[in-house]
Amino acid sequence: MKLVSILFLTAIICGSCHNGPKKNKEDVATLGIPVFDISYKVLKKIKIGGEGSWDYCAFDTVNRRLFISHSTKVDVLDVDQEKLVGEIPNTPGVHGIAFDYELNKGYTSNGKDSSVTVFDLKSLKVLKKVSVTGAGPDCIVYDPFSKHVYTFNGKSGNSTAIDAQTDKVIATIKLAGKPEFAISDMNGKVIVNLEDANKYAVIDTKADTFLYNWDLDTSLKEPSGLSYDIAYKCMFVGCGNKKMAMVPLNNYRSRWTCAIGDHVDATGFNATAGVAFASCGDGTLSITKELGKDTCSKPFVLTTQKGARTMAVDERKDRVYLPVADFGPPVAAEPGKKEKPSIIPGTFSIIVVGKK
């Protein structure tokens, strides 16, 4: 993910129940495509404050806390009380957060010093700092099957495997491109988007080895956001050419695609509602309802705020949380890099999307 604004979010991996809202019969009749009344709206903004850029956020479903990467720390928000309850400090250039509920531990990927911070999930106490075997760790994923943590190192094009029992590095896995986001299939594989190569890379988590690459369909470019529906064993892939695809793990060929906004950086899936989301930096959230293993409804597009390109899903309350801040004039860029807007101090917030 890109540090200014912002998969995944951590990948959303859970069981599935495909009950949904009422169909719009007129749209079914005129278009032949079922359209659902997906009545999501922006409910509120929760102010976080502070300075600096951000990337992924991740929702702790056990303790009902939102972990938000924020420059050199991770802010921890109690979503029910709507207040900050702590932070994980000294995480320079933090990108992602992953959880191991069995051992009550969390992990952050720190891009600027190429490290992982290990912390107690309840007390938030820092337990250890681990150096990765690559540069610029971005996405970080916990795989329950192997009980290993994987960082995906954007600057070196590889993955570092860490044993969650010992918090020691146990393998380095070379990749054929720049990794962006990853999911665990909960059954011995981790799949990661290779954004610049237009591929998926598949890792064997038992052996901690690379298995194979699979090319995206030619209609899909620059895969970024990634989330997982375990019931249908399919991924929702957000792509830089303004498309989201439903991709099964048995052959990696897209079953369904739809148009989404620009600068997507995360997708999410609510298994209870059977609803998929794509958050885009142009200030839109595309929302679609699964209609089965092969198709989804016509997306509903909700306006959020420019820069709200990452998110996490709260399945219990059927809500989506999107980090965002207000932007000021552009700041001078390094040679060969694009200008980026400045972030107005004190405006960092969480947009809350839901039905009520």
Salt bridges, closest charged atoms under 4 A:
ASP55 OD2 - HIS95 ND1 2.32
ASP75 OD2 - HIS70 ND1 2.67
ASP75 OD1 - LYS73 NZ 2.61
ASP80 OD2 - ARG64 NE 2.76
ASP80 OD1 - LYS317 NZ 2.87
GLU82 OE2 - LYS44 NZ 2.53
GLU87 OE1 - LYS73 NZ 3.85
GLU102 OE1 - LYS147 NZ 2.76
ASP113 OD2 - LYS129 NZ 3.03
ASP138 OD1 - HIS95 ND1 3.35
ASP167 OD2 - LYS105 NZ 2.89
GLU180 OE2 - LYS2 NZ 3.98
GLU180 OE1 - LYS178 NZ 3.54
GLU195 OE2 - LYS2 NZ 2.82
GLU195 OE1 - LYS178 NZ 3.83
ASP208 OD2 - HIS148 ND1 3.14
ASP215 OD1 - LYS199 NZ 2.49
ASP217 OD1 - ARG253 NE 2.49
ASP262 OD2 - HIS263 NE2 3.53
ASP265 OD2 - ARG309 NE 3.21
GLU290 OE1 - HIS18 ND1 2.89
ASP294 OD1 - ARG255 NE 3.56
ASP314 OD2 - ARG64 NH2 2.74
ASP318 OD2 - LYS355 NZ 3.99
GLU334 OE1 - LYS337 NZ 3.70
